[in-house]
Amino acid sequence: MNEIENEYVRFWKQEGILYSVFKKPIYAGLEDTKSIIDLRHIISENENQYWVMDMKNLRYVSNEAKMYIDEKGHDFVQACAVVTCSFLNKFMIDIFINMKKSKVPVKSFSTEESAVAWLKEMQNSNNTGINVNIGEEHLS
């Protein structure tokens, strides 16, 4: 399966990377979040993915949804590159990433190109055993 979507999000695979984009501005509650994660699990086909998550249309996540993400959000994810266009959103995402100490490498980016480059570096390092810097990428 190379593409799947619901009313909130579209997922697709391209050149070994899973991409997602919110189709419209979303205020994610628990049920919305469950349906989005379930959809990602389906396209992942029980295999860990290198994931570019475009969060430009994500406006809010409820506390219940955040707890569910902490529990189920890392399943079938090898590494996640989060893309946002706002400096403030990127700053908030970086704080969240640093506070939560994710089970998988997560890093925020201001462009899809830099996110993909980091994930490809992660893929290569996992194939060769070389460690990759998973620190912050600065907004240019």
N, C-alpha and C positions, 0 to 999 in steps of 0.2 A: 504494500500500500504506500503510495507516494503523496497522497493529499487527502485531508479530511477537514470538515468544518462543522460548526453549529451556529446558532444565532449570535454568539459572542466572539468567536475566535476562529482563525484559519491556521491549520498546520500543514506544512509540506516538507518533504525531504529533497535535498539537492546536494549532490557531490559529497555524501557522507555526513551532512549536517542537517539537523532538524530546525526548521524555522517556524515561528508563530507570530501572528499579528492580530491585535484586537480589531475587529471590523468597524467598531464605532466606540465612542466614549462609554466606559463601563464603570459602574459603582458596584464592585463585586461583594455580594453576600455569600453566605455559606453554600447555598444551593447552586449559585452561579459557579463558584469555585470548584465544587465537586464535579459539575458537568464538564468544566474545562480540563481538570486533571484527568477525569475518566477518558476524555477524548485523546489527550496526550498519551495515556497508557495504551489506547487502542493502536494509534499510529506507531508507537514504539515497538510493538510486537514482542514484548518481553525482552528487549535488548536495550542496554544503556545507550543513550544518545548524547551527542555534542549538540547543544541547543542554543540557538539565537532567539531570545525572547524580546520582541519589540513591545515595550511598555508605554509607548507614546499616548495611547488612548486609555490607559488605566488611570482612573481618577481617584478611586478609594477602594480599600479592602477592609472589610469588617474584622473585628477582633476574632470572631468565631472562624472566619475564613482564614485568618493568619494562623490560628491554632491547627486547622486542618492542613494547611500548607506545610507547617512544621512536621506534621505526622506523615503525610502522604506525598508531599510535593517533590521529594527527592528520588522517588522510585523511578527507575529506568532513565536516570540522568547521570552521565559521566562528568559533564561540566556544563555550566550555563553562563552565557554572555548576555547580560541585560542591556538593552539599548533604550536610551531616552534622549530627548532633544533639549530638555530644560536643565540648566545648571542646578537649580534648586531641587528638582526631582533626582538628579544624579547624586547630589549631596545627601539627600534623605535615603536613597537606596544604599549608598556606601555606608552610612551609619547603621542601617538595618543589617547589612551583610556583616559588618564588623561586630555587631552586638550578638548576632545569632550563631556565629561560628558554624556555618553550614556543613552538612555531611559530605558535600561535593564542592569542588572549586566553583565559585561564583564571582563574577567581576562585572562592573558596570562600564559602559562605553557611551560615547556621544555619537558614534557612527556605526553603521552595520559593517562597513569594511574593516574597521579596527576590531570589532567583535569577532568576525569570521577569521581574521588573521590570528587572533589569540587562540581560538578554538582549534585551528589547524596546527598551531604550535603545540597545543595540548595533545592533539591526536598523535603528532610525531613523537613527542616526548614519551607518551605511553607505549608507543611501538619500539622506542629505542632505550627506554629507562632513564632518560635525561630529565632532570627537574626543570620546571618552567616557573618563572616569576608569576605569582598569582596576586600580586599587589594591585594597588589602584592605578587606573589609567586616568591621566589628567585631561580635563576638558580643554580643548585648544580654542 
